Amino acid sequence: MPSRIIIEHGSKSKSYWKDIWNYRGLLYFLAWRDVLVRYKQTSIGIIWSLLRPLMTIAVMWFIGWLFGSHVPEGVPRILVVCAATLPWSFFSSAFSDASNSLLVNSNLLSKVYFPRLLIPISSVLVCLIDFLISFAILLFLLVVFRFNPGWKICFLPLFLGLAFMIAMGTGLFIAALNVKFRDFRYIVPFIVQFGLYVSPVAFSSDYIFKHKSIPEAVKFIYAMNPMVGVIDGFRWCILGNSMSIYIPGFITSIVISVLSLILGVWYFRKTEKSFADVI
Amino acid sequence: MSVPAIKVENLGKQYILNHLSKERYTNLRDVIARRAKSIFSSDPKASSSKEEFWALQDISFELEPGARLGIIGRNGAGKSTLLKILSRITEPTNGRVTIEGRVASLLEVGTGFHPELSGRENIYLNGSILGMDKAEIRKKFDEIVAFAEVERFLDTPVKRYSSGMYVRLAFAVAAHLEPEILIVDEVLAVGDAAFQKKCLGKMRDVSGQGRTVIFVSHNMEAVQKLCTTGLLLHKGKLVTLGPIEQVTRKYMEGSDTGTALYDIPVPENKEKEYGFVHRIQVEDEKGNPVPEIPVGANWQIRVLFRLNRVTPSFVAGLGLVSYLDFPIRTSWSQPADTNAGEYEVLFKNDDLMLVSGQYKLVIGLSAEGKTFQYINELVTLSISEISTLTHNERIVNQESGLILNPMNITITPLK
């Protein structure tokens, strides 16, 4: 028995999430396309996936070394930098790609039907693949420095999931806004750049949280940035006992991530029906 | 009686045209500025003038499974909007559509094709965008490649394809979909005649298997060949629904003959001058007033006028001006001394083939080399996109130039 489709103004599909599941094949192909296209006509191809994060790590390491930022005893600086750069790169690329994803695929939006949510999801997935590839760099460094992270590394997927939620939530929200207000196309790079300065990529959160002269209010505002929780979590998982997690900050991170995901999905669903008319 | 494959009830789609901002998308800055302004102004509507525009209104029809519907109408009649609603790309403002089964729509050739990807990769990508799953594509892969005739170029990026190959590949993927309902917009306009024929055949096969096909085209020949039922839209409203021959004829005749007849207001100084024109008609070659002339068909202009007194060296002239005010042609009668009375002059065009579009007609009457009536910017000749040319349809567009008259061309082998 074939399915029946009813098209009406404002009709809410009861099978919204089921539809997305049914279209998972397309999700795969969209992600596959982006991965394939990325390095076409480059001479070193997939090596760029390693080279790009390597260059970022090198720059961050150099900045940290130049300013002599605090590094715990017995931990190589490069590992401290790497543990933060990887999740940050994942977030920043996933967030900006998802934000622009609808505009980039506007021809699809106006010519074919499929659950609109697939487009930003697929761009976040592509960034996740990049993250997994670049993770090899971290593993390599751990081996080179004979550094054993211990059992805590099991919690890594949890923090990765948190980063995924933040990127997805904020990305969906901005993507939907971007369809109508192209201003956000210019705001996104700024948010990413600003985020890099207020997230503990080139420095360590310990410096903020343990510093007596910094007022509590500032510490709280600092912890409102959900990426603080993610990056501290990554360092805690990878670098082991030498790093501590600031629990109130961590909880704030989780709450804000969940809220951003809910807000993002809500706003996206609210506006997606008019995408084809305004884009 | 079976359940209709598609049931459309009172469908309407409204767009709000915002006359304030000419940009396609809004600027946040503008929105904020406008909000700020409206706080201070007493009339909330003062700052923006919005116009409601109904792209579609009160459309209702039903289609049995296996039906082949051709939707026709002039540009802006709402054909594309209807297809977009049926394929769930945009949402209607009111009304309801009930569809039984899976819908695949082909509103554009090669939607989602990526120029950097190879033919093989694009088959998979495009197939999945159109709603096929991986196993289905794999099963039909060879068939698609054979249909598109691109075996040798499977691993070449499609950016290096000729436009013909590109279209063939794109259509081949879509043609191998197996939805219950297939929606096809004007996509056959591209591609050569042989391939068009192949596509039409394929679409007929599709409906032979009990699938429903909805097809939009300006090519009346193709619509008549493929479809059994026709639906004529005019300015967002349904004009006729019925057997295809009846609907295409209605479309060709034009929905109102008003634009074929021009009554010219009598000039105030009618007694002073030699005479005046009171009516102009645009006609087909058989003398029926028609608002639109198909490309390639002959046409004639009939001008009715009165002469008040004997007019020495009387000349009636007709000028043809393109819409960009470029004069194309002028013809005039032999000067002759003419008596007073009612006359008609017939300008028959049986040699010039103009490309589709709008042309201005200029009509002048003169005596002894002096023009006493000059009618400009009033009469329009429309050459429609519907073609009577069968062979070289695909080259008939604005890029082919204004004049389509074939030259005398001979190709001779050298020894």
Boltz contact constraints between the chains, C-beta under 6 A:
constraints:
  - contact:
      token1: [A, 2]
      token2: [B, 100]
      max_distance: 6.0
  - contact:
      token1: [A, 2]
      token2: [B, 101]
      max_distance: 6.0
  - contact:
      token1: [A, 2]
      token2: [B, 180]
      max_distance: 6.0
  - contact:
      token1: [A, 4]
      token2: [B, 100]
      max_distance: 6.0
  - contact:
      token1: [A, 5]
      token2: [B, 99]
      max_distance: 6.0
  - contact:
      token1: [A, 6]
      token2: [B, 98]
      max_distance: 6.0
  - contact:
      token1: [A, 7]
      token2: [B, 97]
      max_distance: 6.0
  - contact:
      token1: [A, 8]
      token2: [B, 96]
      max_distance: 6.0
  - contact:
      token1: [A, 9]
      token2: [B, 91]
      max_distance: 6.0
  - contact:
      token1: [A, 9]
      token2: [B, 92]
      max_distance: 6.0
  - contact:
      token1: [A, 9]
      token2: [B, 93]
      max_distance: 6.0
  - contact:
      token1: [A, 9]
      token2: [B, 94]
      max_distance: 6.0
  - contact:
      token1: [A, 25]
      token2: [B, 128]
      max_distance: 6.0
  - contact:
      token1: [A, 25]
      token2: [B, 133]
      max_distance: 6.0
  - contact:
      token1: [A, 25]
      token2: [B, 134]
      max_distance: 6.0
  - contact:
      token1: [A, 26]
      token2: [B, 128]
      max_distance: 6.0
  - contact:
      token1: [A, 29]
      token2: [B, 125]
      max_distance: 6.0
  - contact:
      token1: [A, 29]
      token2: [B, 128]
      max_distance: 6.0
  - contact:
      token1: [A, 33]
      token2: [B, 114]
      max_distance: 6.0
  - contact:
      token1: [A, 33]
      token2: [B, 125]
      max_distance: 6.0
  - contact:
      token1: [A, 37]
      token2: [B, 114]
      max_distance: 6.0
  - contact:
      token1: [A, 37]
      token2: [B, 116]
      max_distance: 6.0
  - contact:
      token1: [A, 40]
      token2: [B, 116]
      max_distance: 6.0
  - contact:
      token1: [A, 108]
      token2: [B, 112]
      max_distance: 6.0
  - contact:
      token1: [A, 111]
      token2: [B, 107]
      max_distance: 6.0
  - contact:
      token1: [A, 111]
      token2: [B, 108]
      max_distance: 6.0
  - contact:
      token1: [A, 111]
      token2: [B, 111]
      max_distance: 6.0
  - contact:
      token1: [A, 112]
      token2: [B, 111]
      max_distance: 6.0
  - contact:
      token1: [A, 112]
      token2: [B, 129]
      max_distance: 6.0
  - contact:
      token1: [A, 113]
      token2: [B, 87]
      max_distance: 6.0
  - contact:
      token1: [A, 113]
      token2: [B, 88]
      max_distance: 6.0
  - contact:
      token1: [A, 113]
      token2: [B, 89]
      max_distance: 6.0
  - contact:
      token1: [A, 180]
      token2: [B, 26]
      max_distance: 6.0
  - contact:
      token1: [A, 181]
      token2: [B, 28]
      max_distance: 6.0
  - contact:
      token1: [A, 182]
      token2: [B, 25]
      max_distance: 6.0
  - contact:
      token1: [A, 183]
      token2: [B, 28]
      max_distance: 6.0
  - contact:
      token1: [A, 273]
      token2: [B, 91]
      max_distance: 6.0
  - contact:
      token1: [A, 276]
      token2: [B, 89]
      max_distance: 6.0
  - contact:
      token1: [A, 276]
      token2: [B, 90]
      max_distance: 6.0
  - contact:
      token1: [A, 277]
      token2: [B, 90]
      max_distance: 6.0
